[in-house]
Amino acid sequence: MVKKRLLAFVVVVVVLFGVIAWTSPSILKEVKLGLDLKGGFEVLYEATPFEEGGQVTPEALKQTAKSLEKRINASGVSEPEVLPEGTNRIRVRLAGVTNDEEIRELLAKPINLTFRAPDGTIMLNGTDFKENSAGVVYDELNRPVVTIELKDAQKFTKVTTDLVGSYLAIYLDDEELSRPSVNFPITGGSAQISLGNAERAEAEELRDLINMGSLPVKLTEKYTQSVGAKLGLDSLRDTVTAGVIGSLIVLVFMVIVFRVPGFVAGISIITYAWLLILVHNWMGATLTLPGIAAFVLGVGIAVDANIITAERIKEEIRTGKSMFSSLKAGSKSSFRTIMDANVTSIIASVALYVIGDGAIKGFALTMIFSIIVSVLTNIYLSRFLLTMLVSSNAFMKPKYYGVKEEDIRAL
């Protein structure tokens, strides 16, 4: 029985480390690096209305950010980060970009929503529509239709009269979005754009673009930061090297001081690091220097959880209890302390995420997920592995847990 339980422990650890070794190369390859690690540039824009007395609404800011992202994607830049911030700011992060001046010129151009005749003549633009008047309804065949309302009904009547039997194409910048037909003159200033067999999501996207076009904003560059590719790679190399060296020192320290619990803690911490990177990729998050700082801090919290548990077990062993009783009592008494610390850390991270912007949000989000993963690995996984070892009766002497025989008191 002893050999079987010890063999079960070895099998679990070997399988776990085998999975980690097998999947780690592909996981690391999929990690998206931020501009501070990969190089690129970041721009913060302030949005102001074109027309005097206008207002930048959250919807307009969000749709402007969407249009900027479309424009960047069309330029060939992959995976841009375009994020609305506050009430009138948009932050653009582009990693791995070398032609930053060209991209900045592209972004500085006003977003231009136009309605054009077949010969390319601009007949209407975004400012001709009533604010947030576009909507989505369904026709008699249950197909999505976009409804629009114009400010000047007579202008719309003239445009549709001139184009009867033709079409009025909708463009965002120079990209054609739709080409609705004009079958008869439209009076009253309202109309419907039929999209054929398009999905509702396509209709909603067109609705949002038209609403955005009726609230055009002017972007003013307030802040810019460029990071060279070599500087980013140097930062990544130095950060990873420091993190690996620090982690190895901590793992060696745990084994020397806490013996068997320290060895189990090492297994849990390695598993924790692997799982956290896996979750990071699953979220589609971008790894930045603040994110790495949160990652390293999470390792420290994970180590702290294992130290608290190991110390509680040592205290129970010194009272003269059996190894199994010491493990059970030590794990139980340490659980509340560890959870209290983790809950307060999560509360602080949530506050940072709600209040902060940009890199602070990334740091806070990484911290929240690192704490959740730490609880799963450094509490439950550690306890499971320790229980397997103690149940095998292979490591029953106090010295295997960092306790001297003379320090044990009789019950």
N, C-alpha and C positions, 0 to 999 in steps of 0.2 A: 504493500500500500504506500509506503514511504517513497519508494522508487517511482511508482506510478504518478504520484502527485508532483514530485520533483520533475519528472519527465514532462508532465502536462505544462508546468511552468516554462520549461525550456522550449517546448513546442510553440506555446503562445508567443514568447518573445522572438523566436526565430521567424515565425510567420509574420509577426508585426513588422520586424525590421526588414524582412524580405519584401513586403509590400511597399514600405517606405523607400527602400533602395531601388525597387523596380519603377515606381511612379515618380520619384523626385526629379529625374532629368526632364521629363515632359512637363511636370508642374512648374519647374523653374523657368523653362523655356517660354511658358505661356504668361509669365508675370509681365504686366505692362509697366514700363518705367516712366516716371514723370520727367518733366523737362530738367529738373535739378539733378537728375541722374543720367539722363540720356542726351541732354542738350536740347536747345530749342529756344522759344521765347514766350513771354507772357505779357498780355496787354490788359489794362483795366480801362474800360470806357465808361463815360458818363452820358446818359441818354437825356436829351432835352427835346421838347416838341418843336416841329418846324414852324408851326403857326403860332403867332403871339396869343397868349391866353389859353393855349392848349394844355393838355395834361398827359403825363406818362403813366398809364395805368399798369397794374401788374400783368394784365393780359397782353398789352402791347409790348411790355418788356420781354415777356416769355416768348411771344411770337417773333420778336426781333432776334432773340437769341437763336431760335429755331432756324430762321432764315440765314443768319450768319453761319450756322453749322452747315447748312446746305451749300452755301457759297464756298466754304472751306473744303468740303468733300468734293465739290466739282473741280477744285484746283488740284486734286490728287493727294492732298494731305490726309493720312488715315488717322482715325480715332482722335479727333480734336475734342477738347473739353471747353464747352461754351456754357457758362453758368450765370444766370441772373443773380445779382446780389443786392440786398436792400431794396430800396424803392426806385432807384434810377441808375443802377450800375450793372455792367455786364463784364465778366472776367473771361478772357480767352487764353487757354493754355495749349500750345502746340509743341509736342515733343518730337525731336528728330528732324526739325525743320532748319534748313540752312539759308534759304532765300527769304529771310524774314522781312526785308524791306518790300519785296514784291507782294507778300501776303498782307502786310500792313496796309499797303495802298489799296489792295482789293477790299479789305475790311472797312476802310474809311469811306468807300463809296456809299451813298445813300441806297437803302433797299428800295427797289423800284418795281412796284406792281402796276402793270399796264394792261389795257384791253386794246388789241390791235386789229385793223382791217386786214384782208388777205394780202394787200400790197405792203404791209408792214407799218402803215400809218397808225400812230397812237391816237385812238379815239377817246379813251377814258383812262384815268389813273386812280390810284388808291384813295386820293382825297375827294373824289367825286361821290364816294359812298357814305351813307350815314354810319356813324360810329356803332360798331357791334350790331349792325342790322342783319348781317348774313346769318342764315340758319339752315338746318337740315330737316326736310320733311320727306314723306313717301308719296309717290304717285299711285295711280289706280292699279298698277301692276306690282306694287310693293317694292319699287326701286327707289333708292335714295336720290333726292333732288335738292340742290342748293338754292335757297331763296335769297334775293338781294334787294336792297332799297337804295335809290340814289337821291342825292340832295336836290338835283335839278331835273324835274320830270321832263321838261321840254327838251333839254339837251339829249336825254336818253331816247326820247321819241324820234328826234332827228337822226341820231346815230343808227337806230334800228331800222328806220325807214330807208336810209341809204344802203343798208346791208341786207335787205330782204332777199332771200334766196342764196345768201352766202353765209359767212360765219364771223364770229367775233372772238378771236383767240385771246386767251388769258396767259400773260407772261409774268414770271418773277425774274427780274433782271433780264437775261436773254434766254431763259429756259421756258419753253412752252409747257404750261400745266394742263390746259384743256382747250378744246375748240368747239364750243357750243354753236349750233346752227341758229340762224335768225329766220324764222318762218313767216313772220308778219310784224308790222310796226307795234312797238310796245308803248302804251300810254300809261300814265299814272305813276311812273317812277319806280315800280316794283316788277320783278321778273323772276323766272325760275330757270336754273341751269340744269339741263338733263345730262346725266353722266352715263347713260346706257346701263350696262350690267355691272357697273362699278360697285365695290363694297362700300359699306357705310364709313369705314375708316378713311377711304379716299375722299368721300364727300366731306367728312369732318375736317380733313386736312385742308381742302380747298376753302371751306368756310372760314377756318382760322386764318388762312393767308389773306383772304379778302378783308376780314376784320382787322388784321394787322395792317393791311394796305390803307385802310381808312384812318389809321392812327400812325402815320410815319413819324419816325424819330430821327434826330440828328445825333450822331455819336462823336464825342470829343475824347481824344486820348488823354487820360490823366496820369497814367503810370505805365512804364514798360520795363521789362527785365529780359536780358538775353544771357543764355548760358551756352558756352561752347561745348561741342560734343566731347572733346578731350577732357575738359574740366568736369563734365558730368560723369564720365567713366572713371576718372580719378577719384571723385567723391564716392562713387559706388564701391570701387575697389577698396578704398581706405575704410569705409564704413563696414563693409562685410568682413574685412580682415579683423578689424577691432572687435566686431560682434562675435566672430568665431573664437578668437583668442580668449575673450572674456568669458564666453560660455564654457569653453574647455577648462579654464581655471576653476570656475564655479563647480563643474561636475566633479573634478578631481578633489576639490575641497569637501564636497558632500560625501564622497566615498570614504575619504580619510577620517572624517569626523564622525559620520553616522553609520558607516559600514553597510550592512544590508539595506536599511532604509535609504541610505544615500545612493546605493546602486539602483534600487527601484526608482528613486527620484530621477536619476539620470535617464532611465528608460521613458518615464512619463514626460520629462521635459523635451526630449527629442521628438516624442510623439506629438506633444503640444506644438512644437515649431512646425512640424510637417502639416498638421491639421490646420494651423492658422494660415499658412500659405495657400492651402487648398481652399479654405473658405474665402480668402482674399481674391483668388482667381474666380471662384464661383460668383462672387459679388460683382465681378467685372471692374474692380477698383484699380486705381493707378498707384503704384508704389512710389512714394516720395521720401525725402530725408525725414520730414516729420513723422511719416508713417513708420519708417525704420526705427526712429526714436521710440515710438509707441510700442513697436514690436519688442525692442530690447527691454523696455520698461515692463512689458508683459512677462518676459522671461524672468525678470527680477521678482515680480509678484508670484510667479509659479514656483520659483525657488523658495520664496518665503513661506508659501503654503506647505511645502514639503518639510521645511525646517521646523515649523510649528508642530506638525504631526509627529515628526521624529523625536522632538524634545518631549512631547506629551507621552509618547511611548516609553522613553527612557525614564521619565518620572514614575510611571506606573511600574516599571521593572524594578526600580530602586525600592519600592514599597514591599517587594517580595512576591508579587503576583506571578502567575505563570505567563509564558510568552503570549499565548492566545488571549488570555484575559487582559494582559497589558495592551495588546494590539487593539482589542475591542474598546477598552476604556479610553485609551489614548486617542483613537480615531474619533470617538464620540465627543470627547471634551474639546478637541481641536476644531471640530466641524463648525461650531457656532462662532468661534473667533475668526476663522478664515472667511466664513460667509459674511460676517459683519464688515470685515475689511473690504471684501469684494463688492458688496452692495453699496457701500459709501463711495467706492471708486467709480462704480457705474453711474451713480447719481451725479457725481462731479463731471464725468465724461458727457452725460446727457446734457447737463447745463452748458458745457463748452460747445457741444454740437448745436444747441438751440441758439446760443448767443453769438458764437464765433462765425467767422467767414473763412473761405478758402482753406489754407493749410491747417487752421485750427480745427475745422470740421473733419478733415481727413485724419488728424491725430486722434480726435475724440472717437470717431467711428472705429478706428483700428483698436483703440483701447477697449471699447465696449465688447467687440467680438473676441479680443484676446482674453478678456476676463471670463467670458462664457466658455471658451474652449479650455481655459485653465481649470475651471471648476470640473469639467468633464474628465480631464486627463489627470490633473494633479491632486484630485480628491478621490474620485471614484476609481479610476484606473490604478492609481497607486495603492489604494486600499485593497482592490481585487488581487493585484500581484503579490502584495505582502501577505494577504490571507492564504494564498496558494503556497507560499514559501513556508509560513509558520505551520500550516496544516501538514506539510510533508515531514515535519519533525527533523529536518536536515540541519537547520540553523537554530538550535535551542539554547545555546550558551549566551549569557548576557554580553560577552565581549563582542559578539557579532552585531550588537546593537549599540556599541559605544559605551557600555556600562561595565565598570570594574566590579569584581566579586565583592570586594570589601565595602563597596558603597550600598550594597543591598541590605535592607533592614528586614528583620523577621516580621512576619505578619502577626 
